[in-house]
Structure formats: structure tokens, C-alpha cells
Amino acid sequence: MIWDVAKAVGFDFETSGTLPEYALQPWRLQSGDFWATSISVMQRQGSRLVPWMSKLFPTVDDMRTFLLEAIANDWLVVTWNGTFDVSVLLAYGLRDLVYKVRWIDGMLLWKHLDVDPEYEVDKPRKRAYKLKPDAVNAFIPQFADTAGEDDVDFHSRDPAELARLQHYNNRDTVRTLVIAQIIWSKLTDSQRRSALLEAEAIPMVAEANLNGMPVDTLFTAELAAWLQRTAVERLEELAPHGVTEAVVRSPMKMGNLLFDQWGLPVLKENTGKKTGKVSRATDKEVLYELAFMDPRCKKLKEYREALNNDTKFAQAPLASAIYNGDGRTRPSGIMFGTYTGRMTYASKQGKNKDERQTGFALHQEKRGREFRGIIQAPPGYTIVEFDAAGQEFRWMAILSGDPNMLQLCMPGEDSHGYMASRIVGQDYRELVAAVKAEDKDAEQARYLGKVANLCIAEGTLVLTDRGPCSIEQVRLSDRVWDGEQFVAHDGVSFSGVREVITYQ
């Protein structure tokens, strides 16, 4: 796509609510607790950028007029963090028009141009990609003067303050349009194609953020009770061994218990970034490895997992359903949330005393059946989890051209089940049928087949938190990079020597 300055328009909302925090919650429009305070649409006329629409307290008819004009003239509507502005339009009931508009997000364009690999960046230094001051300083530093803008009152009804707010909105819209065009000019053709494809999803993510998901509060309350009961049982079992809740919540006390009193080996040490002080690690992967040496550590791990899962996947959905006022949880989808372009979710709004539980960590949701009923399907709908079935095996089949592997990619076949049948000496079709019938032994056998199919050769480099190392040197105490962050793993499984083919 060639950037047509005559068709590109900047667009931005300023919003408010009966409480300041409601200004970022468009779903409260229905209860009268949210509204659009200002709308700004800027377009180029000759060498100048001028308002096409600049209005306080825009009506739904004003918004409809803007969208109809954008569709009729094939405008490219340029936003910054556009999922929010689009969700406002959706809240006002303009869904059919929203999906017909061509959207682009300057913030996402910037990420395509210049994103930091997160494993090389300390969390406090992670770039926010804000319009001000980040993007302004990076692309139009000559217009970085924002004197007085920090004093704008976004919730005042005073006419003078409202006039300042509209001026502020117009300036931001101009910046958005100018910066997005500059970034576009720097993108490669491949980056542009990716950005345009990504932009197609802006209305979808905005709609998901707006609507949220109904929480089955009865199921989730029962889940919370089960997790809390599990934690109590594990703590009672560990009490004779000197374990208390205070010990588990303190890494230093846990270290004293594990390594001084129980005499277990120190597997990993942490160095404080600010203090430089070295401490003995007691995190999840350490407990996982120690569990093979001492069954008390397995119970410790189960205790902490029960507490954490209760907080993240029971209490958080319940709290957000209550706070949001409509029984729905709203994990906020963040497009291009990782340096690889993957989407992540925010479970809270605000920080410190202004923090509000609006959702939960959907991208970390447990896949176990005991967690699947947290979200309730609306009437007439069914919740479906999609996965690219056997994608790694399919890639290998296509690259190698092996006829047996290609045949196992056909509908109705199960490549991992086939490998499992060879390993355990069972009829292929019988094993697949047993897996579908949820036979535990058959499921375990199929897992062996999956391991065999997807093994990694000795010497393959894996990125860990102590640097790249070959797969056979990865320790259980290492954290491995999953494309978003360094995470714990269940250990490297040696599946033996296998006959292979040479392809490249």
C-alpha cells in the first residue's frame, strides 16, 4: 500500500466517567457512567492539517457521520492504541460501520519498525511506545513542547477547561497522523504487509475487550474452595516438618528450611539487581527438581501452586466480574504484546492505589478440566479451544516429503498415536480409539509418541536465562525462552537413539 496523504486521517477520542477510572471502561456507557468528551478527526488540506471534525460531547450521530464519510471516501483512519478508540465506537452501537473502515495503528507500526527483544531488556526499561513523550521525541522532536498539557483536566465541565481539552485532543491527533506516516515510510514491504494484516484485527480485539466474557461465579467459587482446601491439606501435612504459611511466603525462611534444616542441596542462586546480594533460590523450578529428592518438596510445590492458582484463576475472575458491574471479566487484549508480535492480556487497570481488577491472566489460563468452567458461554454459543493440530509434525512431513508422514497428516489420522502404537506394540486404531475414550494408559502412551515425534537432536541450541546452551545441557533449574518471557519447564526427556533420515 502506498500512503495516500489525501486519504489518511487522524482520529482520537477523549473520554470521561462518573469516576475517573471509568473513563477507560467503555462498557459502562450502558449504565451512564462513561461518555465521550471529545472527538478529533484531522485531515490534510494542502500543506496544512485541519480538523474535519473537532467537537465536545459528540453524539452517536456525529460518530456515524464520521464513519460513513470514512467508508465513502476510502479513508485510512490512523489511531494510536486504536483498540480503545474503536471500542468506544462499538459501545455506541456502530459495529456494522466500524468493521467497514480501514484502520491503522501508529503504535503498532512503531513496533514493526523497532521492537526490543525482551530478553535483552530489563523490565523497568521496557519501552512503553507511548505517543507522548516517546514517539514525539523519537520522530518529531522539534514539536516536543508539551507545556501545560500535563495540567489538562479530562473530567472538568468548565467551558475554559473543555476548550483546552479539545485543543489537546486535536494536537494529539495531528501528532498521531504525522508520526504514523513517518514510520510507514521507514517500513519494509514485508513489515507493511504484516502491519496491514494485523490492522484487520483491530475491531475484533476492540470488540472482545468491550464485551468481555461471562464468569460462571458458582463454578469459580467452587474452584476457589477446592484450591483453598488443597492448600490447607498440604500445609497440615507439612506442619510437622516446620512449614508454616509465613515460611512459604518468605524466600529467606524457605531457604533456611530447605537447605539448613532439611539439608537439601542449593541448586540455584539469585543476585539482586540493585543490592548485588546473592540469595539461595526457592522458586518453582527449584522445588520441582528438589521434589525428586524429597517428597516434602512435592507437597510444598503443590501448596504454593494451589495458592497461586486460587489468586490468578479463581479470585481474579470473581473480583473482576463484581467490579465490572455486569458479571463479566475483561482481560484486555494487547496487540503486539511481545517482541515477536504475539498478543498478551492485561488483567488490571491502573497502578498502586488506582489498581482495579478488570480481568484475569487469560494468556496463562490453565488447560486442566478443573479450570475450564470459569468462563460461561453466552446462550446459543459454545466455547471452543483451537490449536494447530500437530503443526510441528506437519512441517517436518512437508519438508522431508516422507510418504508415511504425509499420510499421517490426512484427516482422521494421528501421527503421535501411530508412533505410540509402535512404541508400546499396540494396534494403531485400537490405541487411537482408547485415547478418544479418555483411557489414561492410552493417553500416556500417546504422550510417549509425541515425545518421540518431536524430539530435538543433541547439540541443538536453546536460549536459557544463563545464555544459549545445547539441549542436553539444559538443567531443570534453567528458565527457557518461550517467545514472551523466560519460563520454567518440566525437564528434558531423553527418548533414546532413533533412526532418522538426512534431509539438510
Disulfide bonds with the S-S distance in Angstrom:
none
